[in-house]
Amino acid sequence: MRWDVRSAGRAARAAWRGPGRERDLLVQSLKAAAAALLAWLLAQVWLGDPMALMAPWVALVLVQATVYSSLVQAARQFTAICVGALVASGAQAVTDDTTGALALSVPVLMLLSNWPRFGDQGVYAATTAVFTIATGTVSAVAVGHRLGQAALGAVVGITVNALVLPPIHLRDVRENLAALARETGEVLHAVAGDLRGGEWDAQTAAERLDAAARLQGRLEALRSARGWSRESLRLTSGVLRALHRAPTEELPPESEDERFSRVTGHVTALTRTLAVAADEDRTPAAPDAAVLSCYAELLELLGEACRTEADRLLDGGGRADALLDGRTEDVMRDLHERLQAGLREHAGRGAARTAVLGTLVLQAENLWAELGGGARGR
């Protein structure tokens, strides 16, 4: 219970501080409540319909994560409601008994709710049948009222979702991509600190390998956010922008996702190599401490490049090169040359250490190339 309360408090503070997932959830929740209230006012107060329940119910559930999903869900739900109302009316006409009508219609509708074309809206066929039969109003007029109210609720829910702070998930892509870059830099800095401090052992190697593996979770979150952003502009981008209801900033290109996917792959391979070298039961052996210290300096610079990329992404800047600074590149070249010299020295002392150092240098070169610095010097 205490953990739940603390989580709620953190979410409330995050929503108060500024834009983010927590505020988006708050906005969507308040929009759904407002859509339900508006639908009720239109149906009950303005139109005076005695069966106004359907309108706020439908409006409430149709304030979805994207406008496109609202449209899709509206079509599915309205179809399910129509089927439920018609089947319930037919069952009541055949049995002329409330219990018999429920027994005849609900099992059929629950089976039908599993039809993939209904998505997760199929259950509304059965619930509509229950409401229809339980209220005892199954005439053609009553069914028409229910369908009309469902249509009204759908229009209200979709309109509110599209025009009142429409859910456009562009920020999620930028934030996840920046977080991926920053967390990658943190892993590289952590590995560099362990290598420089001489604290690299099997346990430390396993911890850093786990940290690198967690980057894959962030990468999956980025891909999910990219899909949401694409859907949030589907069918509605031009209209919403014309009405000034959609943000105008451009997303980072999808090539950035692929680039950092490769970067995280190289970091994972790098930590895996170090983990193998730290395992006493494996043949490969770690390079000398002096060479590892040099390698740690190179990793720190690469980690700083990742952090610079994260800052650039959050600032919404263009494709800036994180390694354009001439002094930084000179230092990296010097470190790279020293590692190459160490590699030649290790080659005369045994294959195991040479294999490990060669793999580490290769992964660092791959990272350097992906982060923008390696290609210019080759």
N, C-alpha and C positions, 0 to 999 in steps of 0.2 A: 504494500500500500504506500509506504514512504517513497519507494522508487517511482511509483506512478505519479505521486504528487510532485516530486522533484522534476520528473519529465514534463509534466504539464506546466510547471513554473518556467522551465527553460524554454518551452515552446512559446509561452505567452511573452516572455522577454524578447525572444527572437522576432516575434511578430511585431512587437512594439518598436524594436530598434530600427528595422528597415526591411526592404524587399527581400524575399526569400521564400522557401517552401512553406514555412509556417504561416506567413502572411497570405500566401496564395490559398492555403487551406481555409484560413479565416474568411477571406473574401468569398470563396466559393460556397462556404456554408451559409454566410449571410445572404448571398444571392439566392440560394435555394429557398431559404425561409421567405425572402421578399417575393419571389416568384409565386410561392404557394399562397401567400397573403393576397397578392394582387389577383390571382386566379379566383380566390374565394370572393373577393369584393366584386369582381366582374360577374361571377356566376350567381351568387346569392343576393347581393345587394342591388346590383344594377339590373341583371336579368330576372331576378326573383325566382330562380329555378329551385324547386324543392329537392332536387337530386344533385346539388352543387358539390357534393363530396368528391366526385371524380376529378373535377378540374384542379383543385389544389394538390390532390394526390399525384396526378400525372405531372404537373408543373414541378413539384418538389423533386421527383426522381430524374427529371430530364435536364437538370442543371449539371451537366457532366464535365469531365476534365477538358474536353475540347468541343468546339461548336460542331465539328463533323460528327463526333460520337453522339452528340445530342440529337442530330438529325437521324442518324442510323438507329439509335435507341428509340426515338419517337416512332419511326416507321414500324419497328418490331413490336413495340409496346401497344401501339394502336391496333395493329393486326391481332395481337394476342387478346386484347380487350374485346374486339369485335367477335372473335371466335368464341370467347368465353360467354359473352352475353347471348349470342345466338344459340349455342349449345345448351345453356341453362334454360332459355326460353323453350326450346324444343323438348328438353327433359321434363319441364314442368307441365307442358301441354300434354305429353304422353302419359305421365304418372298421376297428374293432378294431386300430388302430395309432396310436401317439402322434403321429408326424409328420403322418399323414393327418388326425387329429382336430384338430390345431392349424391345419393348412391349411384345413380346412373351417369351423371355428368362428370363429377370430380375425378374418378379414376381414369376416365378417358382423357380428360384434359391434362392431368398430371403426366400421363404417358406422352401426350402430344407436346408437352412443355420441353421435353428432351430433344425435340427436333432442332438440329444445328442452326437452321435459318432464324430461329427465334433468339439465338444467343442466350443471354441470361435473363431475357424478358419473358420467356415462356410461362413462368409461374403465374404471371398476371392473368393468364386465361383462366386458371383454376380459381384464383382469388376473386376475379370478377364474377365468376359463376356463383361462388359462395355468397357474395354480397347481393347479387341479383335474386337468388332464390330465397335467401334469409329475409329480405325486405318484403317478399311477397308481391313484388311489382314486376311482372314478366310480360306485360302487354307490349305490343309493337311501339306504342307511344313511349313507354318507360325505357325500352331498349334504345329508342332513338334519342331520348334525353341523355342517357348514359354515354352514348357514342359522341353526341354533340359536346358534352362536358369534357370528355377525354380529348377531343380535338381542340377545344378551347385551352385546356391545360397544356397541351403540347405546344400550341402557338405561343402561349405566355412564357413557358419555360425556355423554349429555344430563343425567343426574342430577348428575354432578359440576359441569357447567357451570352448572346452574340453582341449586344449593344452596351451592356453595363460591365465595364472592366472585363472584356472578353479574355478567356484564358489562352494566352499566346505564350507557349513554353520556349521562348528564345533564350531567356536568361539562364534556364537550367543547363542548356548546352554549354554556354560560356563558363558558368560556374563549375560544372563537372570537369570540363577540359582544363581549366585553371587549377582545380584541385588535383587532377591527375599529374599535371606538371609539377606542382609544388610538392606533392607526396613523393614523386620520383626523386626530386632533388633532396628531400629529407632522407630517403633511403641511401642515396649516394653519400651524403654527408655523414650518416651514421656509420656506414662501412669504412669511409675514410678515417673517421675518428678511431675506430677499433684497430685499423691497420697501423696507424701512426702510434697509438698507445701500446702496441704489442699485446693487445688483449684478444687476439684472434684465436679461438679454440673451437672445438666441435659444437659446444653449446651456443656460443656467440654466432657461429656460422649458421646454425639452424634457425636462430631468431631472425637474422637478417634475411635468410631465404624465405621465411614465413612473411616477413614484411614486404618483400618483393612480390610474393604470391598474392598478397592482399591488393596489390595494384590492379590485378585482374578484375577484382570486384568493382573497383572504381571505373575501370574500362568498360565493364558491362553497364554500369550506371550511365556512363556517357553515351553508349549506344542506345540505351533505352530513352534517354533524354532527346537524342537526335530523332528517334522515331516519333516521340510526342510532339516535338517542334514541327516536324514535317506534317503530322496530322492536324495540328492546331491551325495551320494555314490552308489546309486542304478545302477547296471549294469557296473559301471565304476571304482569301488574302486581299484580292483587289477591292472587294466591296468594303471590307473593314478599314482598309487604308484610305479609301476614298472618304469614308465617314470619320476619319481620324480616330478609329477605335483599335488600331493595331500599331505596335511599335515600328519604327522605320529603320532601326539599326540592323546592320547585316550580321548574319551568323558567321562565326569562323568557318571556313570551308571544310568540307568533309575530309579533304586531304590532311588536315591537321589531326583529325582522329586517327587516321592511318599512320601518320608520322609518329604520334605518341604511342600508338600500339606497338610499333617497331621499337621505340625507345624502351618501353617497359619490358619487351621481350629480351632486349640486350641486357637490361639490368638483372632480369631473372637469370639469364645465362651466366652472367658475371658472378652473381652470388652463389649459384649452383657450383661453379668451378671452384670458388673459394671454400665452399662447404666440403667438396670432395678432397681438396688439398689438406683440410684440417682433420679429416678422418684418418685416424691412425691405422685402420684396417684396410685402407686403400693404398694402391701403389703410388699415385702422384704425390709429390711433396711440395710444400709451400716454398716460394722463392726466398732469398735472403731478406733479412729485415730492412737493409738499406734500400733494396729495390722496392719492397712493399711500401716504404715510406714515400718514395718518389711516386709510386702509383697512387698513394693516398692523396698527394697534392693534386694529381691530375683529376681524380674523382671529385675532389672538392670544387675544382673549377667547373667541371661538368655539372655538378649539383647546383652551383650558383647560376649556371646558364639556365637550368630548368626553372629555378625560382624567378629569374628575370622573365622567362617566357610566361610564367603564371601571372606576373604583374602586368605584362603587356596585354594578355588576354582580358584581364579584368578591367583594364583601362580602355578596352575597345580599340586599341591601336592597330595599325597595319602590320604587315608581315615584317617586323623588325628582326634583325639578326642579333641574337643574344650575345654573340661573340665578336662583334665588329670592333670592339676596343682593341687597338693595336698592341698595347702592352700585354693584355690578357692572352692574345693569340701568340705573342712571342714567348710568353711563359709556357704556354701549352706546347708549343713546338720544341722548346728546350727540354721539357719533361719527356716528351715523346722520344726525342733523340737519346736522352739518358736511358730510357726504358729499352730502346733498341740496342744500345750498347750493353746493357745488362743481359739482354736476350742472347747476344753473341757470346758474352762471357759464360752464361749458363750452358750454352750449347757444348762447351768443352768439358763440362763437369757432370753431365748425366742427362739422360733423355727425360726423366720424370719431371724434374724442376723446369726444364726447358719447355715441356708440353704445357705445364700449368701457366707459366709466364707468357708463353706465346698466345694462349687462349685469352688470358686477361688483356693483353695488349690489343688483340683483335677486337674484343668487345668494346674497349675504350675507343678504338678507332671508329667503330660503328656508331657509337654514341656521338662522337665528335662530328662525324659526317651528318647524322640526322639533326643535330642541333645547329648546324650551319657553318661550322668552322673548318672542317676537314677538307671539304671539296676545293677550297680556294688554293690550298698549298700543294696540290697534286698535279 
